[in-house]
Amino acid sequence: MSAKGSNGQKTSCDLLIVNAYVLTVDAQRRVLPSGAVAISGARIVAVGPESEVRARFSGKRVLDARGGVVHPGMVDAHLHSTIHLSRTAFPDDPKINSFEKFAGWINQLTDEDEFANSLVACAEMARNGFTCAMEPGTVFEPDALAAAAEAVGVRVSLSDPYVWDTTEGRNTMVNHIKRAPPDAQRARGLLGKQLVRNKVKDGLVHAHVCIYGSGSASEELEIEAKRTADANGVILNQHQNFSPTQVPFDDQRFGGKPVLTRFAELGILGPNVNFTHMNVIRDEEVEPIVKSGISITWQPGNYQYYGIAQTQKSRMADFLDRGVNVTLGVDLAKIWTFGDMARIAYLVARQSGGYISCERLLEMQTIGAARALGLDREIGSLEVGKRADIVIRDPDLVEGLPGLNPVIQLVMLTQSRAIDTVICNGAIILRGGHLTRCDERWIHDTARASIARMAPLLDLKVGTRWGANA
């Protein structure tokens, strides 16, 4: 776009963000202490020093960031949106078999419940500065998640529901989900069906190929899923190497060697592959992972929650140092929410003798996560031509003082408390900390109605361990 019209006048844009401390997270990692961003439609048309951008553009609407940090919308690479409201429903004691309880929840979900859960998850994303999430193929009715995302105004990538075809890998969930039997014909019939959504080029809803993974897929399904992802130019996502008890069964059925070495031999690994969790990594698997170019979506909270840290040293800081694209996902928001994973990841890395800087943690949640979703050409950094997914932070929080390092400040200290304005696809979806596209009370009422229906079915009661409820 030319700087000015032929008559020398400024070019009009829809939205102009000024007086901003801009963290672009572009290839040069430019930081603009007195920066501005111009937006037309859904895309960024200028980002640079404020004096230069203002000289070129006039905004139909101008947002004054008041010196606050402006950065790309963050991306969560692993969100089970339809069990979002199950948090606090089940005991926090890790000795209790939580997988069976989650399966019970899933089996009771209606389309309306899936919408209610997803609506809360999407609203929570926006309030915490996240403009995009990847759902790992666990929504029975993908339209429910799509509708929730569009209502709030956030971006999602979704997939086909519960694609699995075997129980031989001893995946805990496979035998418990009544609406999704582990059947080869069913799995192959679903694989790639949601990819039609990618025909809408400038929409909020994207799609990828997903199988559930971690012991639930045959070798044949793994190969077919990778071929489908390759043929359609999208990401293949699955759970993998989650627990020390399940992984040996994968090793056995994939030839007796560490499973990821077998995947490398089969051509399943590659730059368009995103494996989630990867808590259990053997020495033989390290080089195939590094050489393949895969992305890893790490959930350091679950790594600690389930005690995996007691027997399996985390390799994620080492992987990052070797150039592996490691990002973060909230998974099921048990005792955390969007944005909390960065702090947990920092502490887990230190516990393992490693170190992940706050700058890298922000990269992991922006451009790194966008790459893990296959969307890094569209989102994840503030650059001309990319979608306008942007966060503006409030500069006037006491937790932000003294403000000497804005990245440490936003990753570790102010976190969601500083989120003032969120823009997604060029539209303001959060302003002054409140949603703009839908009534927050409606979201609360929708969620409470869903819980009121689910609670008696699952014998859920309000209370604590104290007093009469103990």
N, C-alpha and C positions, 0 to 999 in steps of 0.2 A: 504494500500500500504506500502511496506517495505521502510525503510528509505533509503537504498542503495541497489544496486544490489549485487549479490553473490560475486562479486570480490571487493566489497567495494567502487565502484564508485558511484557518485551521480546519482540519478534518474532524467531523463530528463523530463521537462514539457514544455508546449507550451508557457506559458507566466509567467513571474515572476515580481511581483510588489515589489519594495524595497524602503527603505528610506521613510517609510510611517508612519503617525500617524493614526493607524487603530482603528476605532470604529466598533467592530464586531456586536453589538446589538444581541449577542447570549444570551442564558439563564442566563449566569453569567454577562452579559453586560461588557465583557472584553474590556479594552482599552490598546492598545499596542503602546506606544509612539515611539518605534523604531521597527516597525513591517514590515511584508512581507506577501504576499499572492501568492501562486503557483496555476496555472490553467492548467489543461490538458483537451483538448476538450471543452465541455460546462460546466465543473464542477470544483469546488475548490478542490484541493488535499492537500493543507496545508495552515494554517493561524496561525501565531505565531510570537515570537520575530525574528527579521531579522537574527540574528546569527544562530538560530536553523534551520530556513527554508533554508538559504543559505548552511548550512552544509549538508542538505539532498538533495537539488534540484538544478539543473542547468537549466536555462531557454533558450529556443530557441530564445526568445525575452525577453529583460529585460526593464521594465519601471521604471524610477527613479521618485518617487513622490516628491522628493526634500523637504521632511519633511512635505508635505501637508497632509491634512485629507483625508483618504480613508474610505468609508462607503458603506453599501449596496445600490444598486439602489433603488430609492424611487418608491412608487406605488400609483397611483391615483385610488381611488375606485369608481369613478362616473364621466364618461366622455361622454358627448353627442358629439361624434366626427363629425357627419355630419351637425351640425349647428355651427361648430367652426368659420367659416368665416362670420357668421352673426353679429359678434361683430362690433360695430360702425355703422351697417347698419340701426339700429332703434334708435329713440331718447332715451336718458338716463333719461328721466323724468318718475319716477315710477307711475305717475298717468295715463300714457298711457297703454292701454291693450296690454302688450307685448306678451301674450300667443297667441293672434290672429295673430300677426305679425310673430311669430315663426312658427305657423301653415302654414301661407302663404308661408314661406320659404321652409318648409318641403314638401309641395305639389308641388313645382316646381323642386325638386331635381331629376336629372337623375343619373344613375349609375356612370357616369363620374364625376358629381358634388360631389357625396358621396365620391368618391376616392380622389378628390381634397381637400375637407374639411378634410378628415381623414389623408391625407398625411401631411398637414400643422400641424394638431394636433400631429401626431407622431413625426415630426421633432421638434416641440416645446417641447414635452416631453423630448426628448434626450438632447436638449440644456439646459434644466433646471434640469437635473439629475434624470429624471424619466425613468425607464426602463420597466414599466408595467402599464396598465390601464384596468379598467373594464368598458365595454360599456353596458348601461342598456336597451338593446333591442330596440334601436331606429335607426337601420340601415336597410333600406329596402333590400339592397343587402350586406349581411355580407362578401361576397368575396371581396367587395371593401375595407372594413376596413382591412381585412386580408392581401390583397395585399399591402396596404399602410404600414402596420406594418412591413411586411417582407422587403419592399423596404428600409425603414429606419433602420430596425434591432431591433425594440423594441418588447416587449411582450404585447399581448392583450388577454383579455377574453371577448368573445362576446356571443350573444344569439339570439333568434328568434325575429323577428320584430313586435313591437306593439301588444303584446298579451293582449287583453282585450275583454270583452264580455257584458258590461252593461253601460248604461248611468245614472243609478239610483243614483250613488254616486256623481253626479254633478262634475265629473272631467272636467276641462276646455277644455282639448285637445281632448277628445274622439270624439266629433261630428265634428271636423274640419279637420281630416286627411283623405283625400279622398281614399287613397290607402289601408287603414286599417280600414274597418268598424267594429264596436263592435259586432261581431257575434260569438256565442258560438261554432259553428262548425268550423269556421276558426281558432279560438283560440286553440281549442283542436287538430286540425290538425297540427298546428305549434309547439306546446309545446314539447320541447326537441329535435327538429330536428337537431340543431347545435351540439349536444353532440357527434356526430360522429367524430368531430375534435379532441377529446381527445384521440383517438386511436394513434395519432402521439405523442409518449411519450416525445421526446426531442425537439419538435418544439416550435415555438414562439407563436402559436395561440392556445388558450384554449377556452373552452366553459362552460357555466353555464346555469341554468334554470332561466328565467326571465319573470315576468309579469309586466305590467306597474304600476299597483297598484294605491293607493290614489284615491279610488272611482271608478275605472274602471273595477274591477273584482268582479264577483259573489262569494258567499261562496263556490259554487261547484268548480269554477276555482281555487280559493285559495287552497282548499284542494288537488285538483289534481296536482297543481304545486308543492306543498310540497311533495307529494308522488313521483312525478317524480324525484325531487332532491334527496330524500332519496334513491330511487331505484338505482340511478346512482352515488351516492357518491359525489355529487357536491353541490354547493351553490344555494339557491333560493334567488334572488335579486328582490326588487321592491321599488318604491317610496312609502312612507307612512307618514301619519300625517303631511303633508306639511303646510297647511294653516288653520287658525282659521275659515274661512268661509266654507271650504269643510268638515272638520272632523265631524261636527255634522250630516251630511248626512250619513257618514259611521256608526256612532253610531246608528242612527235610523234603518238602514237596517240590521245591525248585532245584533238586539235584544234590542236596547235601552240603552245599557251600553257602557262605553268607549271601543272602537273597539279593542284595544290590549288585553283587558281582555277576550273578546270573542275569539280572535285568540288563546290565551293561552288555552282556553277550547277546542278548535277545534284541538289542537295539531299542529298548524301552526308555532308557535315559536320553536326555537331550535338552537343549535350551528352551524348548517349549513344554517342559515338564515341571510341575510344582508339587513336591511331596510335602505333606504336612506332618509335623511332630518330629520324626527322625531322632527320637531320644536314644535309641540303641544303635550305635555305629561301631562296627568292628574294624580293626586295623586294615583288613583286606578291602574294605569298602571305601576307604578314604580317597584313594587315587581315582577310582571310577567316578566318584561324586565330583571331585575337583575338575577332572578332564571333561566331564559330560556337559557342563554348563547349566545343570538343573538349578532351579530355585528351591529353597527350603523355607517353609513357613513354620516357624518355631513358636511353641506355646510354653514359655518358661514357667508359667503359673502351674499348669498341669504337671510339668516335670517335677516341680516341688510338691504339689498337692498329693500326688500318688506315690511319693517317696522314691521315685525313680533316681533321684539325685544320690540316694544312699548307695546305689550299686553301679550306676552308669555316669561316668564323668562327662559333663557337657563338652562337646567339641565345637560349639558354635562360634566362639571367639576365634578359634584357630581357623575355622572355615572362612570366616570373614577376612582374616588376614591373608588367606590364600586366594581370595577373589571370588569365593562362592557367594551368590546372591541369597542372603538370609534375610527374611522379613519376619513379621510378627502377626499373630492372629489371636483374637480374644476367645475363639472357640465357643464354649458355653460360658456365659458370664456368671460363674458360680459365686465367687467372692471378689470379683474385680469387674471393671468395665473398660470401655474403649480408652486407650491411652495408658492404662496401668501396666501393660506388658513391658514398656520401655524400662521403667524403673526396676521391675523384677528381673528383666534380662541383664541389666547392668550388675545387679547384685549376684545373680547366678554366675555370671562370667567371673566376677571377683572371687566367688567361692571356689571356682574351678582353677583359679590361678591366672585367669585371662583378664582382658580389659576391653570394653566396648565404649568408645567415647560418645558423648551426647550428640555430637555432630553426626556420627555414624548411625546412632539410634534414630535421629530424625530422617536420615537418608533411608533407613530401613522401612520407615513408615510412609515414605512419599515415593521417590523415584524407584527405590528397590521393590516396594510392594506393587507399584504400577507394572514393573517388569514381570513380576511373578504372576500377574493377571493377564499379561500380554497386551497391556494398554499403555506402555511407556511412551509410545509415540503420540498419545492423546492427553495423558494426565501425568501427574507426579512431579512436575516442575513448572515454574513460571517462565514460559517462553512464548514468543510470538508464534501463533498458529495453533497452540494447544488449547484444549478446552479450559474455560475459566472456572476452575475449581480452586477456591482461594479462601484462606482463613485470615481474619483480622483480629488481633488480640488487644485487649484493654491494657493500656500502659500504666494504669493507676491502681495497681494492687499492691498491698504491703508485702505480699509474698514474692513480688517481683523485685524488691529492693535488695541490693543497690543497683541491679540491672547491668552489671559489668560484662556478663556473657549472656546475651539473649537466648542462646540455644540451650545452655544448661538451665537457664531460668524457665523456659517453656517446657522442656522435657521432664525436669525433676521437681520443679517448685510450683509454678502457677498451674500447670496442667490445664484441666478443663475450666478451672475457675476464671481463667483469663479470656475465654472464648466470647467475643462480643458479636462478631458478624461472620457468617459463613455464606459463601457463594458457590453454587454448583451449576455447571453448564451455563454460566452467565447470569443465573437468577439468584437473587438474595433469598435464601431459605431460612436464615436465622439473623435477627437484628436485635441488639441489646440483650442478647442471651435468650430470646424467645423465638419460637418458630413463626414464620410468616405465612406459610401456605395452608396450614390447618390449625384448628382450635386444639390447644393442648388439653383442655378439659375433655374434649371428645376422645382423645387418645386415652386418657385415664379411664374414662367410663367404658370404652371398648375393652380395655385390658381387664378391668374389674368384672365385667360381665362374663368374659371368657373364664376367668378364675372361679367365679361363682358357679359356673357349669361344671368345670373340671374337678373342683375340690371334693365334692361328695363321691365322685366316681373313683377317686384315688385315696379317699379317706384322709384328706389334708385338713388340718385344723390350725387356727391361729393360736400361737402361744410360744413359750420358751421352755427351757429345761428347769426354770426356777418354779418354786411354789407348787401349785396344784397341777401345773403342766409338766412337772419333772417326770 
